[in-house]
Amino acid sequence: MPAHFEKAPLLPAGAAPRRSRTASPPWARALLASLLLLVGASLWQGGNALAPALRPAGSFSWLAAQLEAAAAPHPANSDCPQQAPHVAMYPTPIPSVDTYAERLSRAVQLDTSVGDNWPSPADDNERWQTRFEPFRNFLADAFPRTHAEDGPVKRELVNSHALLYTWQGSDKSLKPILLTAHQDVVPVDPQTVGSWRFPPFSGHYENGTVWGRGSHDAKAWVIGIMSTLEALLDPEAEFSPARTIIVAFGFDEEASGPHGGGHLAKALEERLGKDSVALLLDEGTPNFGKNDALGMPVAIVAVEEKGQAHIALRIDTPGGHSSGAPVHTSIGMLASILTAMEKAPEERRFPAGESAPLKQLLCLRHSPRMPDNVRRALRDLAWARRSSIDVDHSSMSWLARAALALDRLTPSSGRDRRIKRAEQRVLEVLPRQLANPLFTTRAIDIIHGGTKINALPEGVEASIDHRIATWSNVEAVKEMYRKLLRQAAKDFHLSLEAFGEDLSGKADPSAPFLGKITVAEWAGSLEPAPRTPVVGKDAHAFRLLSSVIRDTYRVDEDGLPVLSGGEGVTVVPATMQGNTDTRYYWSLTRNIFRYGPASFAPDATGLGTGFGVHSVNEHFTADARLVDFYSHLIRLVDADREL
């Protein structure tokens, strides 16, 4: 999520500035109809060839502004459709905020941090046992009904430390619901301990906030899910599921998850088969309140996930005394290559179809912190698309309906060109943080080289992390390296081995190589995740999830949370830019959602929602309403027969 936006005037979510609804006199309608005929003829002639006198060159702004003003303001418009809240009438006994906070605090006090490249539990179980046996013992103590030997919920240990809970439903023909999170947390850098307001494993609770490593990522949701099972097992809940409920907690998600999520997914696929789960909800993107970065209350639900490639780039050259230095040392060569990589333009592109990045931007275009030029470009794109897709015109004025009807006469090629131009304009003006889902990132995170001030470096290496845009793939990243390094190898007279293939070529065949470039994947790469449907007949699961979110989280006219009444928050589909354990579950269901239910109340710490995750001063606003959310979702999915 972007850290900040430029300030801009506030507009109602999903709506344009209001215009009067008084009827236009007949002469005015005739005049406007004539104007629309002129505009329609222009559109017919050139797709986007409005006369320069009517609109700025290269944009659709004038017409879009007029038509948007004429259209009825409606928060559930075609640009950002919203599902009606599903009003819950269930007797689930939700725990108090203090009870939830006490459980989360105890969880944070148990250090479950893991490092990269730890050996498997089969090879070295002691280090894992030290971390995770105390944590699962805590869960058993804190949630006695869920762990009762004679109760309906059964717990299994998978690969020694992954937790798999199963509450068998009465109807085996129904696909189960799967809720996931992870027990592990990222380590705390010892050098930063003094910068924490409260010790990182204290679980300090104050002013509605739990502090410490893992309080947000992801013990908040482990405790939320476990509290939900405990609540539904209460006799007062009067609940016995027809659909099986499965809960899975990995233990090394922060180290890519092969030992936890990887083994859990394999066990479930062997037991249930492919495409056997109705819906999977994992940790993921958060809720943002009015006072947070977006300036408006929104629930961000990731329905796509970027791919990943970790690349190791190495240069080997002869050593020697630095008094006899060559023109370029291996460090200088590597620096030149890395600089060229960072200077290369990042290719921005909208994925084809109804993609999450496009939906997200259209939903957020009325954020009060959206830059004005971006808002205008998104308005143009919204109207270019609206004339080319099926929309509900019932809430539009006669002017807007007439304009869209005329635009239907435009050849499809002209409309397509107009949409492409509008998309390109958006890509040009988007701030980099907002554009992040639309390009493959590169982060040079680790570099090693040199041993002594007067000795030439022999082997130098850099590690680069790429998060791959959903329209791209791993092979495109590899091809970028091949192209970049072929030229560098020629420039520096080096041989080249790229991903196991010899690509050496000499500018001067008679000259010997002065060293070698090697580029390889140092960990298994990951293609972008399959897209979860958010529109059309296949989007039933997304609409169901949205209806639960919008009933659980409501806000008043000032955008502040309320327990009842108010409006359901806007639900926005998005792209997960990091990677989660869902990578292992792709074969189980296409309905994969990455969402972290959380409070919409203003952050009491002054730091902001999500601040400190993987860093200093991680914290979480205690809110038992997330238990309400999980229980509502379980009950609604249990009653549904379309999934």
Buried (B, 14 or more C-beta within 10 A) or exposed (E): BBEEBEEBEEBBBBBBEEBEEEEBEEEEBEEBBEBBEEBBEBBBEEBBBBEEEBBEEEBBBBBBBBBBBBBBBBBBBBBBBBBEBBEBEBEBEBBEBEBBBBBBBBBBBBBBBBEEEBEBBEEEEEEBEEBBEEBBEBBEEBBEBBBEEEBBBEBEEBBBBBBBBBBBBEEEEBBBBBBBBBBBBBBBEEEEEEEBBBBBBBBBBEEBBBBBBBBBBBBBBBBBBBBBBBBBBBEEBEBEBEBBBBBBBBBBBBBBBBBBBBBBBBBBBEEBEEEBBBBBBBBBBBBBBBBBBBBBBBBBBBBBBBBBBBBBBBBBBEBEEBEEEBEBBBBBBBBBBBEBBEEEEBBBBBBEEBBBBBBBBBBBBBBBBBBEBBBBBBBBBBBBBBBBEEBEBEBBBEBBBBBBEBBEEBEEEBBBBBBBBBBBBBBEBBBEEBBBBBBBBBEBEEBEBBEEEEEBBBBBBBBBBBBBBBBBBBEBBBEBBBEBBBEBBBBBBBBBBBBEEEBBEBEEEEEEBBBBBBBBBBBEBBBBBBBBBBBEEEBBBBBBBBBBBBBBBBBEEEBBBBEEEBBBBBBBBBBBBEBBBBBBBBBBBBBBBBBBBBBBBBBEBEBBBBBBBEEBBBBBBBBBBBBBBBBBBBBBBBEBEEB
